[in-house]
Amino acid sequence: MFQLVLLGLAGVSLAVPVPQQAASKQTVPIVSQDQDINFDGTYHYSFEGGDGTRASQEGQLKQTPDGAGEISQGSFSYVGDDGKNYGLTYVADENGFQPSGEHLPQPPEIPPAIAKALAFLATKPPSKDDQ
């Protein structure tokens, strides 16, 4: 009887699948890293991964009429699943996050009639309702 139970446990343990590590969870080494944080609020950091991923950013404090804030600018790049290199540069300030990259969609051009109307409205003096 004991041998039958032991044989049954051995069969069950062999039937349990062993989890395999996914290829996407591989460890990527950091090839280079630099960071500098100063007391005046300025900073800079950058790093590069062994898979070609790169990022850098710098920033500083800025005084605006609405109060203190921070402005940052930087870039990052990586190799996508399709093998293409993707890069993005950006500025983040009082006007918000402003990315720029070749792979980002672009808005269509403003039709000439609307551009002409906007130019006319820009030259119009303000009315009492605008104030």
C-alpha positions in Angstrom: 0.0 0.0 0.0 2.8 2.4 0.9 4.5 1.8 -2.4 1.2 2.6 -4.3 0.9 5.9 -2.5 4.5 6.7 -3.1 4.1 5.9 -6.8 1.0 8.0 -7.0 2.8 11.1 -5.5 5.7 10.6 -7.9 3.3 10.5 -10.8 1.5 13.7 -9.7 4.8 15.6 -9.1 6.0 14.7 -12.6 2.7 15.9 -14.1 3.0 19.4 -12.6 4.4 21.8 -15.2 7.6 23.6 -14.3 7.2 27.4 -15.0 9.5 28.7 -17.6 10.9 32.3 -17.4 9.6 34.4 -20.2 12.2 35.9 -22.5 10.8 39.4 -21.9 11.8 39.2 -18.2 15.5 39.0 -18.9 17.8 41.2 -16.8 19.2 44.2 -18.7 22.5 45.6 -17.3 23.1 49.3 -16.8 26.1 50.2 -19.0 26.4 53.8 -17.7 24.7 56.0 -15.2 25.2 59.6 -14.1 23.2 61.8 -11.8 23.7 65.2 -10.3 21.3 67.0 -7.9 22.1 70.4 -6.6 20.8 72.5 -3.8 19.7 75.3 -6.1 17.1 72.9 -7.7 19.0 72.1 -10.8 19.6 68.4 -11.7 20.7 66.1 -14.4 20.6 62.4 -14.9 21.3 60.0 -17.7 21.6 56.2 -18.1 22.2 53.7 -20.8 21.1 50.1 -20.7 22.8 47.1 -22.3 19.9 46.7 -24.7 20.5 50.2 -26.2 17.9 52.0 -24.1 19.1 55.6 -23.3 17.6 58.4 -21.3 18.7 61.8 -20.0 16.9 64.7 -18.4 17.9 68.0 -16.9 15.8 70.6 -15.0 15.8 73.7 -12.9 13.4 75.7 -10.7 11.6 78.6 -12.4 9.7 81.4 -10.8 6.4 82.3 -12.7 3.7 84.8 -11.9 1.6 81.9 -10.6 4.4 80.8 -8.2 7.4 78.5 -8.3 7.6 75.6 -10.7 10.1 73.4 -12.4 11.1 73.1 -16.1 12.6 69.9 -17.5 13.9 68.8 -20.8 15.2 65.5 -21.9 15.2 62.6 -24.3 15.0 58.9 -24.4 15.5 56.2 -27.1 15.0 52.5 -27.3 14.7 49.6 -29.8 11.1 48.5 -30.4 9.8 45.0 -30.8 9.9 45.6 -34.6 13.7 46.3 -34.4 13.3 50.0 -35.2 15.0 52.7 -33.1 12.5 55.1 -31.5 13.5 58.4 -30.0 11.7 61.2 -28.2 12.8 64.6 -27.0 10.6 66.7 -24.7 10.2 69.9 -22.7 8.0 70.1 -19.7 7.3 73.6 -18.4 4.4 76.0 -17.6 3.0 75.1 -21.1 2.8 71.4 -20.2 4.5 68.4 -21.6 5.7 68.9 -25.2 7.1 65.7 -26.9 8.7 65.6 -30.3 9.6 62.4 -32.2 9.5 61.2 -35.8 7.1 58.3 -34.9 4.5 60.6 -33.2 1.4 61.4 -35.2 1.2 65.0 -36.5 -1.9 67.2 -36.7 -3.1 68.1 -40.1 -2.3 71.5 -41.6 -4.7 74.3 -41.0 -6.8 75.0 -44.1 -5.9 78.3 -45.8 -9.4 79.9 -45.2 -9.2 79.2 -41.4 -5.6 80.4 -41.2 -6.7 83.6 -42.9 -9.6 84.1 -40.5 -7.3 83.5 -37.5 -4.8 86.0 -38.8 -7.6 88.6 -39.2 -8.9 88.0 -35.7 -5.4 88.4 -34.2 -5.3 92.0 -35.7 -8.8 92.9 -34.4 -8.7 95.3 -31.4 -10.2 93.9 -28.2 -13.9 94.6 -27.5 -15.5 95.5 -24.2 -16.7 91.9 -23.9 -13.1 90.6 -24.2 -12.0 92.5 -21.1 
